[in-house]
Amino acid sequence: MILQPFDLNLRHLRALSAVVDHGSLSAAAGRIGLSQPALTQGLSKLERQLGVALFDRRSDGVVATAAGRTLADRVDAAFRLLAAACRTGGGRGFSRPDHLMTATQLDAFLNVADAGSFVGAAAATGLSQPALHRAVRDLEQVTGVPLVERRGRGIAMTEAGRRLARGVRLAARELAAGMSELSADPAGTGRIAIGAMPLSRALVLPRALAAFTRAAPGVVIDVVEGSFRELVDPLQEGVLDLLIGALRDTPPPGLEQRALFDDRLAVVARAGHPLAAVAHPGIEQLAGYPWIVGSPATPLRQQWHSLFASRALPAAPIECGSAMVIRGLLRDSNLLTLLSPDQVALEIQAGMLTTIGPALEDSVRTIGITTRAGWRPSAAQSHFVALLDQASREIGIPKNQ
């Protein structure tokens, strides 16, 4: 069975930094409120679970190994995230509720938050509903605020509950990264959750994934497709590690963007479209046909508006962000749309679709990676990002950075 972050004892994890700082088990035990024998046993259990030595025991004290320092750094980051998530400002709980939470409680609470119900969480975890209720009640007592509220037969997270769930997810991500980095091959273990926007799914992401799975078959990759609007909340909540796709002019607060390459759009239609034989169709000719456009506020929609900036917008009866649906619509109509030729490369090669005129000079989109501010990727995640860079150089228009 694969070891999970909340299989580890939080109190023993919290002791890591104290031991690193003091170089003494007795001093560290006093700082965290454990007896020295209990701390010794706890650290030994951690080492057995992780399969590595975290400390060198010497006659004059203990010294953290490289693995111990690495894990302590990730653990400190995880507890900072958890502490920040507990700051409610108006609760009547304990002054440091994060010090009183157990891994069992946090794991149960996170499963309830993810499932959206106690019934769903029980089915997903195998825990009884009374055990899940008890875990949530215990957390509400130590935080001093309601975390869930009943809605008919279901439940909904309160604002404090959503904040805590986000902090728990992010803390678990840090712990998982730390555990991965203790592996003999840290770039070949762990899990990566990727949010894939439309253009990235065409060539760049598949190429990087193919290279990554050959190099690191032990890493689990979870790819979630969607638009930026659909994926940004899961990224901020810690469900996803990074997004790949068109960058925004200004990223939302708390997020950072990094460019990979520039992509130029083209007008795309079915192969037998009346404009297919026109080498350089004018703006009035393009406006004479109905369009499929992207959702409002997307870069693709903004590019379409820019294309027709000199005149009234043409008819656009369909708003759609699904390349699969768009491809089907184009094949069976005289509709036009703006797409990257890479997104329909196979259909163009098969003679089903075609570009209308040359690529549009003023329709460059920057494709890149969006992450949480301050994100510290694991070795496996860093390796994957490096492969994205490589795939981008091979496929896209080079981006001047």
RODO-2510 file (C-alpha; in nm, 4 decimals, decimal comma):
residues 401
     n   res          X          Y          Z
     1     m     0,0000     0,0000     0,0000
     2     i     0,1378     0,3413    -0,0996
     3     l     0,2164     0,5678     0,1946
     4     q     0,0026     0,8836     0,1974
     5     p     0,0810     1,2174     0,3696
     6     f    -0,1830     1,1717     0,6384
     7     d    -0,0563     0,8241     0,7212
     8     l     0,2148     1,0107     0,9132
     9     n     0,1689     1,1435     1,2669
    10     l     0,1463     1,5242     1,2571
    11     r     0,2937     1,5669     1,6036
    12     h     0,5967     1,3615     1,5112
    13     l     0,6345     1,5579     1,1879
    14     r     0,6159     1,8835     1,3810
    15     a     0,9026     1,7621     1,5976
    16     l     1,1396     1,7438     1,2997
    17     s     1,2238     2,1138     1,2957
    18     a     1,2654     2,1227     1,6715
    19     v     1,5211     1,8420     1,6540
    20     v     1,6977     2,0062     1,3580
    21     d     1,7126     2,3394     1,5433
    22     h     1,8274     2,2050     1,8805
    23     g     2,0365     1,9044     1,7774
    24     s     1,9053     1,7404     2,0933
    25     l     1,6119     1,5072     2,1503
    26     s     1,5619     1,6235     2,5091
    27     a     1,5544     1,9935     2,4139
    28     a     1,3231     1,9260     2,1205
    29     a     1,0919     1,7146     2,3384
    30     g     1,0555     2,0013     2,5828
    31     r     0,9768     2,2460     2,3055
    32     i     0,6924     2,0426     2,1586
    33     g     0,5553     1,8995     2,4827
    34     l     0,6526     1,5333     2,4405
    35     s     0,8602     1,3112     2,6623
    36     q     1,1983     1,2184     2,5222
    37     p     1,1093     0,8455     2,4979
    38     a     0,7870     0,9330     2,3114
    39     l     0,9770     1,1579     2,0726
    40     t     1,2432     0,8938     2,0148
    41     q     0,9806     0,6328     1,9388
    42     g     0,7916     0,8747     1,7140
    43     l     1,0959     0,9625     1,5052
    44     s     1,1904     0,5954     1,4753
    45     k     0,8408     0,5178     1,3473
    46     l     0,8663     0,7989     1,0929
    47     e     1,1954     0,6599     0,9677
    48     r     1,0478     0,3103     0,9359
    49     q     0,7461     0,4413     0,7472
    50     l     0,9579     0,6503     0,5101
    51     g     1,2368     0,3989     0,4758
    52     v     1,5144     0,6549     0,5334
    53     a     1,7283     0,7797     0,8211
    54     l     1,6270     1,1320     0,9179
    55     f     1,8906     1,1810     1,1884
    56     d     2,2357     1,0544     1,2781
    57     r     2,2434     0,9637     1,6468
    58     r     2,5709     1,0621     1,8107
    59     s     2,7045     1,0713     2,1645
    60     d     2,6777     1,4517     2,1726
    61     g     2,3319     1,4752     2,0178
    62     v     2,1584     1,4193     1,6854
    63     v     2,2321     1,5682     1,3442
    64     a     1,9792     1,5796     1,0636
    65     t     2,0657     1,3866     0,7505
    66     a     2,0088     1,5422     0,4077
    67     a     1,6769     1,3556     0,3986
    68     g     1,5857     1,4918     0,7425
    69     r     1,6580     1,8515     0,6399
    70     t     1,4642     1,8117     0,3159
    71     l     1,1593     1,6702     0,4890
    72     a     1,1736     1,9245     0,7732
    73     d     1,1670     2,2081     0,5186
    74     r     0,8575     2,0677     0,3479
    75     v     0,6916     1,9950     0,6833
    76     d     0,7481     2,3546     0,7982
    77     a     0,5864     2,4822     0,4777
    78     a     0,2927     2,2455     0,5256
    79     f     0,2291     2,3624     0,8809
    80     r     0,2505     2,7285     0,7775
    81     l    -0,0225     2,6643     0,5232
    82     l    -0,2323     2,4830     0,7810
    83     a    -0,1868     2,7592     1,0392
    84     a    -0,2863     3,0258     0,7865
    85     a    -0,6009     2,8314     0,6992
    86     c    -0,7047     2,8268     1,0665
    87     r    -0,6949     3,2046     1,1115
    88     t    -1,0638     3,2841     1,1184
    89     g    -1,0507     3,6095     1,3126
    90     g    -1,3721     3,5441     1,5022
    91     g    -1,3619     3,1902     1,6303
    92     r    -1,3769     3,0864     1,9933
    93     g    -1,1491     2,7889     1,9575
    94     f    -0,7943     2,7364     2,0745
    95     s    -0,5219     2,9902     2,0043
    96     r    -0,3238     2,7419     1,7911
    97     p    -0,5816     2,4961     1,6596
    98     d    -0,3381     2,3635     1,3985
    99     h    -0,1295     2,2206     1,6857
   100     l    -0,4227     2,0105     1,8036
   101     m    -0,5400     1,8634     1,4736
   102     t    -0,4608     1,5033     1,3928
   103     a    -0,3846     1,3515     1,0547
   104     t    -0,6893     1,1274     1,0893
   105     q    -0,9174     1,4281     1,1425
   106     l    -0,7726     1,6223     0,8500
   107     d    -0,7913     1,3265     0,6139
   108     a    -1,1543     1,2625     0,7082
   109     f    -1,2479     1,6300     0,6759
   110     l    -1,0817     1,6615     0,3360
   111     n    -1,2672     1,3572     0,2077
   112     v    -1,5965     1,5092     0,3244
   113     a    -1,5096     1,8388     0,1535
   114     d    -1,4140     1,6638    -0,1710
   115     a    -1,7171     1,4339    -0,1733
   116     g    -1,9628     1,7066    -0,0740
   117     s    -2,1422     1,4733     0,1662
   118     f    -2,0801     1,2344     0,4527
   119     v    -2,2379     0,9539     0,2520
   120     g    -2,0014     1,0092    -0,0408
   121     a    -1,7000     1,0385     0,1868
   122     a    -1,7914     0,7157     0,3638
   123     a    -1,8207     0,5350     0,0306
   124     a    -1,4871     0,6746    -0,0902
   125     t    -1,2890     0,6000     0,2257
   126     g    -1,4555     0,3021     0,3862
   127     l    -1,4918     0,5011     0,7091
   128     s    -1,8244     0,5036     0,8881
   129     q    -2,0418     0,8133     0,8754
   130     p    -2,0287     0,8503     1,2568
   131     a    -1,6468     0,8538     1,2391
   132     l    -1,6563     1,1240     0,9712
   133     h    -1,9098     1,3296     1,1697
   134     r    -1,6901     1,2989     1,4781
   135     a    -1,3797     1,4163     1,2904
   136     v    -1,5586     1,7258     1,1595
   137     r    -1,7081     1,8048     1,5018
   138     d    -1,3642     1,7750     1,6637
   139     l    -1,2162     2,0157     1,4097
   140     e    -1,5026     2,2596     1,4658
   141     q    -1,4315     2,2513     1,8390
   142     v    -1,0620     2,3293     1,8040
   143     t    -1,1151     2,5998     1,5392
   144     g    -1,4171     2,7478     1,7153
   145     v    -1,6142     2,7971     1,3914
   146     p    -1,8627     2,5904     1,1896
   147     l    -1,6964     2,4136     0,8977
   148     v    -1,9990     2,2530     0,7338
   149     e    -2,3676     2,3365     0,7275
   150     r    -2,6618     2,1202     0,6346
   151     r    -2,8413     2,1915     0,3063
   152     g    -3,1474     1,9696     0,2857
   153     r    -3,0139     1,6155     0,2775
   154     g    -2,6657     1,7292     0,1886
   155     i    -2,4013     1,9637     0,3263
   156     a    -2,2093     2,2694     0,2128
   157     m    -1,8767     2,4040     0,3306
   158     t    -1,8871     2,7314     0,5204
   159     e    -1,6351     2,9980     0,4268
   160     a    -1,4141     2,8798     0,7127
   161     g    -1,4588     2,5205     0,5961
   162     r    -1,3545     2,6048     0,2408
   163     r    -1,0518     2,7937     0,3711
   164     l    -0,9489     2,5033     0,5920
   165     a    -1,0013     2,2489     0,3130
   166     r    -0,7785     2,4536     0,0845
   167     g    -0,5083     2,4745     0,3522
   168     v    -0,5279     2,1014     0,4197
   169     r    -0,4954     2,0195     0,0481
   170     l    -0,1965     2,2482     0,0067
   171     a    -0,0345     2,1117     0,3220
   172     a    -0,0859     1,7571     0,1943
   173     r     0,0768     1,8587    -0,1357
   174     e     0,3834     1,9846     0,0511
   175     l     0,4085     1,6672     0,2574
   176     a     0,3677     1,4523    -0,0543
   177     a     0,6455     1,6489    -0,2264
   178     g     0,8705     1,5982     0,0744
   179     m     0,8016     1,2258     0,0800
   180     s     0,8730     1,2027    -0,2926
   181     e     1,2055     1,3806    -0,2504
   182     l     1,3211     1,1101    -0,0065
   183     s     1,3018     0,8495    -0,2805
   184     a     1,6190     0,7113    -0,4369
   185     d     1,4845     0,8548    -0,7646
   186     p     1,2809     1,1616    -0,6600
   187     a     1,2090     1,2573    -1,0212
   188     g     1,0484     0,9184    -1,0761
   189     t     0,7949     0,9111    -0,7934
   190     g     0,4911     1,1058    -0,6794
   191     r     0,1857     1,2499    -0,8492
   192     i     0,1210     1,5446    -1,0799
   193     a    -0,2227     1,6983    -1,1381
   194     i    -0,2375     1,9048    -1,4573
   195     g    -0,5094     2,1371    -1,5811
   196     a    -0,5052     2,1273    -1,9626
   197     m    -0,6600     2,4112    -2,1614
   198     p    -0,7550     2,3549    -2,5274
   199     l    -0,4373     2,4433    -2,7164
   200     s    -0,2045     2,2544    -2,4819
   201     r    -0,3953     1,9322    -2,5518
   202     a    -0,3095     1,9386    -2,9221
   203     l     0,0649     1,8768    -2,9364
   204     v     0,2696     2,0242    -2,6524
   205     l     0,1178     1,8359    -2,3593
   206     p     0,0985     1,4936    -2,5320
   207     r     0,4612     1,5204    -2,6417
   208     a     0,5809     1,6164    -2,2929
   209     l     0,3682     1,3449    -2,1322
   210     a     0,4984     1,0769    -2,3678
   211     a     0,8585     1,1683    -2,2871
   212     f     0,7847     1,1908    -1,9154
   213     t     0,6141     0,8523    -1,8868
   214     r     0,9097     0,6889    -2,0614
   215     a     1,1500     0,8486    -1,8147
   216     a     0,9380     0,8240    -1,4980
   217     p     0,6834     0,5431    -1,5267
   218     g     0,6300     0,5421    -1,1493
   219     v     0,4738     0,8888    -1,1389
   220     v     0,0949     0,9105    -1,1539
   221     i    -0,0282     1,1826    -1,3935
   222     d    -0,3801     1,3212    -1,3592
   223     v    -0,4867     1,5401    -1,6555
   224     v    -0,8039     1,7461    -1,6112
   225     e    -0,9390     1,9175    -1,9237
   226     g    -1,1247     2,2454    -1,9192
   227     s    -1,1194     2,6168    -1,9840
   228     f    -0,9222     2,8611    -1,7716
   229     r    -1,2425     2,9600    -1,5923
   230     e    -1,3130     2,5956    -1,5070
   231     l    -0,9589     2,5148    -1,3948
   232     v    -0,8458     2,8247    -1,2053
   233     d    -1,0381     2,7458    -0,8848
   234     p    -0,9036     2,3876    -0,8616
   235     l    -0,5533     2,5301    -0,9087
   236     q    -0,6000     2,7838    -0,6297
   237     e    -0,7579     2,5211    -0,4061
   238     g    -0,4624     2,2855    -0,4423
   239     v    -0,6482     2,0222    -0,6454
   240     l    -0,4254     2,0939    -0,9474
   241     d    -0,0520     2,1609    -0,9500
   242     l    -0,0331     2,3657    -1,2692
   243     l    -0,2309     2,4811    -1,5711
   244     i    -0,1056     2,4703    -1,9304
   245     g    -0,2620     2,6902    -2,1972
   246     a    -0,3148     3,0476    -2,3099
   247     l    -0,1911     3,2990    -2,0541
   248     r    -0,4015     3,5892    -1,9277
   249     d    -0,2937     3,9522    -1,9619
   250     t    -0,3184     3,9790    -1,5841
   251     p    -0,3304     3,6586    -1,3782
   252     p    -0,5697     3,6399    -1,0819
   253     p    -0,4228     3,7278    -0,7403
   254     g    -0,2110     3,4508    -0,5948
   255     l    -0,1171     3,2999    -0,9306
   256     e     0,1970     3,3273    -1,1425
   257     q     0,2443     3,2748    -1,5165
   258     r     0,5454     3,1691    -1,7215
   259     a     0,5537     3,1785    -2,1011
   260     l     0,6442     2,8721    -2,3056
   261     f     0,5905     2,9814    -2,6663
   262     d     0,3826     3,2026    -2,8914
   263     d     0,1104     3,0606    -3,1119
   264     r    -0,0438     3,2322    -3,4159
   265     l    -0,4107     3,1800    -3,4978
   266     a    -0,5715     3,1158    -3,8348
   267     v    -0,9238     3,1178    -3,9723
   268     v    -1,0369     2,7549    -4,0030
   269     a    -1,3256     2,6074    -4,2015
   270     r    -1,4282     2,2870    -4,3806
   271     a    -1,2139     2,1868    -4,6757
   272     g    -1,4882     2,2684    -4,9289
   273     h    -1,5757     2,6091    -4,7853
   274     p    -1,6451     2,8824    -5,0449
   275     l    -1,3479     3,0826    -4,9115
   276     a    -1,1058     2,7897    -4,9249
   277     a    -0,9913     2,8866    -5,2755
   278     v    -0,9398     3,2556    -5,1870
   279     a    -0,5726     3,3197    -5,1203
   280     h    -0,6164     3,6416    -4,9215
   281     p    -0,9812     3,6896    -4,8193
   282     g    -1,0688     4,0399    -4,7075
   283     i    -1,2360     4,1345    -4,3829
   284     e    -1,5736     4,1804    -4,5558
   285     q    -1,5516     3,8335    -4,7062
   286     l    -1,4758     3,6842    -4,3646
   287     a    -1,7634     3,8793    -4,2127
   288     g    -2,0024     3,7348    -4,4695
   289     y    -2,0150     3,3986    -4,2905
   290     p    -2,1307     3,2996    -3,9387
   291     w    -1,8694     3,2243    -3,6753
   292     i    -1,7992     2,9972    -3,3833
   293     v    -1,6389     3,2066    -3,1094
   294     g    -1,4827     3,1435    -2,7690
   295     s    -1,6506     3,2272    -2,4421
   296     p    -1,6501     3,5909    -2,3269
   297     a    -1,3296     3,7130    -2,1585
   298     t    -1,1180     3,4367    -2,3152
   299     p    -0,8086     3,5307    -2,5182
   300     l    -0,9627     3,3601    -2,8241
   301     r    -1,2725     3,5788    -2,8012
   302     q    -1,0596     3,8897    -2,7624
   303     q    -0,8618     3,7955    -3,0739
   304     w    -1,1856     3,7572    -3,2705
   305     h    -1,2976     4,1041    -3,1617
   306     s    -0,9620     4,2435    -3,2704
   307     l    -0,9954     4,0798    -3,6136
   308     f    -1,3132     4,2775    -3,6789
   309     a    -1,2118     4,5954    -3,5002
   310     s    -1,2605     4,7993    -3,8188
   311     r    -1,6277     4,7028    -3,8658
   312     a    -1,9359     4,5642    -3,6969
   313     l    -1,8968     4,2111    -3,5664
   314     p    -2,0358     3,9365    -3,7904
   315     a    -2,2961     3,6855    -3,6757
   316     a    -2,1637     3,4441    -3,4130
   317     p    -2,4454     3,2005    -3,3350
   318     i    -2,2262     2,9575    -3,1430
   319     e    -2,0018     3,0137    -2,8407
   320     c    -1,7917     2,7053    -2,7745
   321     g    -1,4576     2,6184    -2,6150
   322     s    -1,4485     2,2501    -2,7083
   323     a    -1,2160     2,1791    -3,0006
   324     m    -1,3892     1,8445    -3,0528
   325     v    -1,7327     2,0058    -3,0919
   326     i    -1,5898     2,2846    -3,3091
   327     r    -1,4284     2,0351    -3,5450
   328     g    -1,7623     1,8586    -3,5901
   329     l    -1,9496     2,1827    -3,6515
   330     l    -1,6982     2,3029    -3,9104
   331     r    -1,7168     1,9814    -4,1110
   332     d    -2,0946     2,0084    -4,1520
   333     s    -2,1412     2,3815    -4,2176
   334     n    -1,9983     2,7003    -4,3636
   335     l    -1,9121     2,8295    -4,0196
   336     l    -1,5724     2,9897    -3,9596
   337     t    -1,3655     3,0005    -3,6424
   338     l    -1,0300     3,1103    -3,5064
   339     l    -0,8031     2,8264    -3,3991
   340     s    -0,4396     2,7365    -3,3853
   341     p    -0,3655     2,5131    -3,6875
   342     d    -0,2025     2,2739    -3,4381
   343     q    -0,5415     2,2081    -3,2814
   344     v    -0,6789     2,0691    -3,6065
   345     a    -0,3573     1,9406    -3,7628
   346     l    -0,4897     1,5860    -3,8063
   347     e    -0,8127     1,7061    -3,9709
   348     i    -0,6174     1,9324    -4,2041
   349     q    -0,3848     1,6473    -4,2994
   350     a    -0,6874     1,4238    -4,3626
   351     g    -0,8424     1,6840    -4,5947
   352     m    -1,1477     1,7490    -4,3753
   353     l    -1,0600     2,1024    -4,2601
   354     t    -0,8448     2,3804    -4,3978
   355     t    -0,7102     2,7205    -4,3059
   356     i    -0,8603     3,0200    -4,4829
   357     g    -0,5901     3,2540    -4,6019
   358     p    -0,2558     3,2939    -4,4220
   359     a    -0,2041     3,2896    -4,0454
   360     l    -0,3177     3,6157    -3,8883
   361     e    -0,0256     3,8473    -3,8194
   362     d    -0,1842     4,0204    -3,5207
   363     s    -0,3303     3,7139    -3,3513
   364     v    -0,0463     3,5831    -3,1399
   365     r    -0,1375     3,4064    -2,8168
   366     t     0,1191     3,3321    -2,5509
   367     i     0,0978     2,9735    -2,4291
   368     g     0,2474     2,8948    -2,0913
   369     i     0,2222     2,7560    -1,7407
   370     t     0,0127     2,8987    -1,4570
   371     t     0,0917     2,8013    -1,0982
   372     r     0,0178     2,9204    -0,7470
   373     a     0,2499     3,1981    -0,6356
   374     g     0,5435     3,0508    -0,4477
   375     w     0,4810     2,6998    -0,5784
   376     r     0,7785     2,4751    -0,5069
   377     p     0,7638     2,1818    -0,7476
   378     s     0,8859     1,8410    -0,6479
   379     a     1,1685     1,6821    -0,8451
   380     a     0,9159     1,4957    -1,0596
   381     q     0,7181     1,8130    -1,1256
   382     s     1,0351     2,0050    -1,2140
   383     h     1,1312     1,7284    -1,4562
   384     f     0,7904     1,7476    -1,6227
   385     v     0,8111     2,1268    -1,6577
   386     a     1,1527     2,0875    -1,8206
   387     l     0,9986     1,8478    -2,0730
   388     l     0,7227     2,1021    -2,1421
   389     d     0,9943     2,3565    -2,2186
   390     q     1,1603     2,1107    -2,4550
   391     a     0,8346     2,0241    -2,6326
   392     s     0,7537     2,3944    -2,6677
   393     r     1,0885     2,4635    -2,8337
   394     e     1,0230     2,1809    -3,0781
   395     i     0,6656     2,2798    -3,1625
   396     g     0,5945     2,6458    -3,1028
   397     i     0,7150     2,9821    -3,2155
   398     p     1,0104     3,0615    -2,9831
   399     k     0,9110     3,2966    -2,7029
   400     n     1,1518     3,5761    -2,6168
   401     q     1,1787     3,5712    -2,2380
***
